[in-house]
Amino acid sequence: MIRVVLVEDEQLIRAALAGLLDLSDDIAVVGQFLSGEEAVRGTSALAPDVAVVDLQLPGMDGIDTSLALMERVPGMKCMILTSHARPGYLKRALSAGISGFMPKTISADDLTNAVRTVASGGRVVDSGLAADAIASGDSPLTTREADVLELATDGTPVAEIARRVHLAEGTVRNYLSSAQAKLGASNRHEAAELARRKGWIG
């Protein structure tokens, strides 16, 4: 039996994933968590084989959460599910030793097969995203810089961006300034356009 924990902050999605995976005779969802911090505290006692982790979590993101979980539970594999499938995230995940990176649009059959592959030591990566990652080159942006830059593209106020990503307004301004400088842009809107053309933000 493949023991799985889910780390997903949206209750409806988490329940749907649990329901889909529990339909398989060889997979059991043994734990569900709302955040990376909660998962790191509670996963060890569950002895899971695979953690299925949302990329966009409040606080620790899915990649940092996966790293912490793999350190806490030796031998456990992690797989990222995301609706923000940017090439830069994929490269960071793979370099961190994460075994899977798939979009949330994945079918039920593909999800269960991906979990089986990851549990057996294999790797699963969405083919379209992999092709985009190769074409885009390496992003100079950190994950948080990419997050706030993407939210800033439609003129969203700094206060609203800060609320969405659970950061202080000053921290958001620092990330925007850093992203703008790295991309050689004259303002955040130009920086966002440059990053989007490269596939570094959605």
Secondary structure as a PSIPRED ss2 file (coil, helix, strand):
# PSIPRED VFORMAT (PSIPRED V4.0)

   1 M C   1.000  0.000  0.000
   2 I E   0.000  0.000  1.000
   3 R E   0.000  0.000  1.000
   4 V E   0.000  0.000  1.000
   5 V E   0.000  0.000  1.000
   6 L E   0.000  0.000  1.000
   7 V E   0.000  0.000  1.000
   8 E C   1.000  0.000  0.000
   9 D C   1.000  0.000  0.000
  10 E C   1.000  0.000  0.000
  11 Q H   0.000  1.000  0.000
  12 L H   0.000  1.000  0.000
  13 I H   0.000  1.000  0.000
  14 R H   0.000  1.000  0.000
  15 A H   0.000  1.000  0.000
  16 A H   0.000  1.000  0.000
  17 L H   0.000  1.000  0.000
  18 A H   0.000  1.000  0.000
  19 G H   0.000  1.000  0.000
  20 L H   0.000  1.000  0.000
  21 L H   0.000  1.000  0.000
  22 D H   0.000  1.000  0.000
  23 L C   1.000  0.000  0.000
  24 S C   1.000  0.000  0.000
  25 D C   1.000  0.000  0.000
  26 D C   1.000  0.000  0.000
  27 I E   0.000  0.000  1.000
  28 A E   0.000  0.000  1.000
  29 V E   0.000  0.000  1.000
  30 V E   0.000  0.000  1.000
  31 G E   0.000  0.000  1.000
  32 Q E   0.000  0.000  1.000
  33 F E   0.000  0.000  1.000
  34 L C   1.000  0.000  0.000
  35 S C   1.000  0.000  0.000
  36 G H   0.000  1.000  0.000
  37 E H   0.000  1.000  0.000
  38 E H   0.000  1.000  0.000
  39 A H   0.000  1.000  0.000
  40 V H   0.000  1.000  0.000
  41 R H   0.000  1.000  0.000
  42 G H   0.000  1.000  0.000
  43 T C   1.000  0.000  0.000
  44 S H   0.000  1.000  0.000
  45 A H   0.000  1.000  0.000
  46 L H   0.000  1.000  0.000
  47 A C   1.000  0.000  0.000
  48 P C   1.000  0.000  0.000
  49 D C   1.000  0.000  0.000
  50 V E   0.000  0.000  1.000
  51 A E   0.000  0.000  1.000
  52 V E   0.000  0.000  1.000
  53 V E   0.000  0.000  1.000
  54 D E   0.000  0.000  1.000
  55 L C   1.000  0.000  0.000
  56 Q C   1.000  0.000  0.000
  57 L C   1.000  0.000  0.000
  58 P C   1.000  0.000  0.000
  59 G C   1.000  0.000  0.000
  60 M C   1.000  0.000  0.000
  61 D C   1.000  0.000  0.000
  62 G H   0.000  1.000  0.000
  63 I H   0.000  1.000  0.000
  64 D H   0.000  1.000  0.000
  65 T H   0.000  1.000  0.000
  66 S H   0.000  1.000  0.000
  67 L H   0.000  1.000  0.000
  68 A H   0.000  1.000  0.000
  69 L H   0.000  1.000  0.000
  70 M H   0.000  1.000  0.000
  71 E H   0.000  1.000  0.000
  72 R H   0.000  1.000  0.000
  73 V C   1.000  0.000  0.000
  74 P C   1.000  0.000  0.000
  75 G C   1.000  0.000  0.000
  76 M C   1.000  0.000  0.000
  77 K E   0.000  0.000  1.000
  78 C E   0.000  0.000  1.000
  79 M E   0.000  0.000  1.000
  80 I E   0.000  0.000  1.000
  81 L E   0.000  0.000  1.000
  82 T E   0.000  0.000  1.000
  83 S C   1.000  0.000  0.000
  84 H C   1.000  0.000  0.000
  85 A C   1.000  0.000  0.000
  86 R C   1.000  0.000  0.000
  87 P H   0.000  1.000  0.000
  88 G H   0.000  1.000  0.000
  89 Y H   0.000  1.000  0.000
  90 L H   0.000  1.000  0.000
  91 K H   0.000  1.000  0.000
  92 R H   0.000  1.000  0.000
  93 A H   0.000  1.000  0.000
  94 L H   0.000  1.000  0.000
  95 S H   0.000  1.000  0.000
  96 A C   1.000  0.000  0.000
  97 G C   1.000  0.000  0.000
  98 I C   1.000  0.000  0.000
  99 S C   1.000  0.000  0.000
 100 G E   0.000  0.000  1.000
 101 F E   0.000  0.000  1.000
 102 M E   0.000  0.000  1.000
 103 P E   0.000  0.000  1.000
 104 K C   1.000  0.000  0.000
 105 T C   1.000  0.000  0.000
 106 I C   1.000  0.000  0.000
 107 S C   1.000  0.000  0.000
 108 A H   0.000  1.000  0.000
 109 D H   0.000  1.000  0.000
 110 D H   0.000  1.000  0.000
 111 L H   0.000  1.000  0.000
 112 T H   0.000  1.000  0.000
 113 N H   0.000  1.000  0.000
 114 A H   0.000  1.000  0.000
 115 V H   0.000  1.000  0.000
 116 R H   0.000  1.000  0.000
 117 T H   0.000  1.000  0.000
 118 V H   0.000  1.000  0.000
 119 A H   0.000  1.000  0.000
 120 S C   1.000  0.000  0.000
 121 G C   1.000  0.000  0.000
 122 G C   1.000  0.000  0.000
 123 R C   1.000  0.000  0.000
 124 V E   0.000  0.000  1.000
 125 V E   0.000  0.000  1.000
 126 D C   1.000  0.000  0.000
 127 S H   0.000  1.000  0.000
 128 G H   0.000  1.000  0.000
 129 L H   0.000  1.000  0.000
 130 A H   0.000  1.000  0.000
 131 A H   0.000  1.000  0.000
 132 D H   0.000  1.000  0.000
 133 A H   0.000  1.000  0.000
 134 I H   0.000  1.000  0.000
 135 A H   0.000  1.000  0.000
 136 S H   0.000  1.000  0.000
 137 G C   1.000  0.000  0.000
 138 D C   1.000  0.000  0.000
 139 S C   1.000  0.000  0.000
 140 P C   1.000  0.000  0.000
 141 L C   1.000  0.000  0.000
 142 T C   1.000  0.000  0.000
 143 T H   0.000  1.000  0.000
 144 R H   0.000  1.000  0.000
 145 E H   0.000  1.000  0.000
 146 A H   0.000  1.000  0.000
 147 D H   0.000  1.000  0.000
 148 V H   0.000  1.000  0.000
 149 L H   0.000  1.000  0.000
 150 E H   0.000  1.000  0.000
 151 L H   0.000  1.000  0.000
 152 A H   0.000  1.000  0.000
 153 T C   1.000  0.000  0.000
 154 D C   1.000  0.000  0.000
 155 G C   1.000  0.000  0.000
 156 T C   1.000  0.000  0.000
 157 P C   1.000  0.000  0.000
 158 V H   0.000  1.000  0.000
 159 A H   0.000  1.000  0.000
 160 E H   0.000  1.000  0.000
 161 I H   0.000  1.000  0.000
 162 A H   0.000  1.000  0.000
 163 R H   0.000  1.000  0.000
 164 R H   0.000  1.000  0.000
 165 V H   0.000  1.000  0.000
 166 H C   1.000  0.000  0.000
 167 L C   1.000  0.000  0.000
 168 A C   1.000  0.000  0.000
 169 E H   0.000  1.000  0.000
 170 G H   0.000  1.000  0.000
 171 T H   0.000  1.000  0.000
 172 V H   0.000  1.000  0.000
 173 R H   0.000  1.000  0.000
 174 N H   0.000  1.000  0.000
 175 Y H   0.000  1.000  0.000
 176 L H   0.000  1.000  0.000
 177 S H   0.000  1.000  0.000
 178 S H   0.000  1.000  0.000
 179 A H   0.000  1.000  0.000
 180 Q H   0.000  1.000  0.000
 181 A H   0.000  1.000  0.000
 182 K H   0.000  1.000  0.000
 183 L H   0.000  1.000  0.000
 184 G C   1.000  0.000  0.000
 185 A C   1.000  0.000  0.000
 186 S C   1.000  0.000  0.000
 187 N C   1.000  0.000  0.000
 188 R H   0.000  1.000  0.000
 189 H H   0.000  1.000  0.000
 190 E H   0.000  1.000  0.000
 191 A H   0.000  1.000  0.000
 192 A H   0.000  1.000  0.000
 193 E H   0.000  1.000  0.000
 194 L H   0.000  1.000  0.000
 195 A H   0.000  1.000  0.000
 196 R H   0.000  1.000  0.000
 197 R H   0.000  1.000  0.000
 198 K H   0.000  1.000  0.000
 199 G C   1.000  0.000  0.000
 200 W C   1.000  0.000  0.000
 201 I C   1.000  0.000  0.000
 202 G C   1.000  0.000  0.000
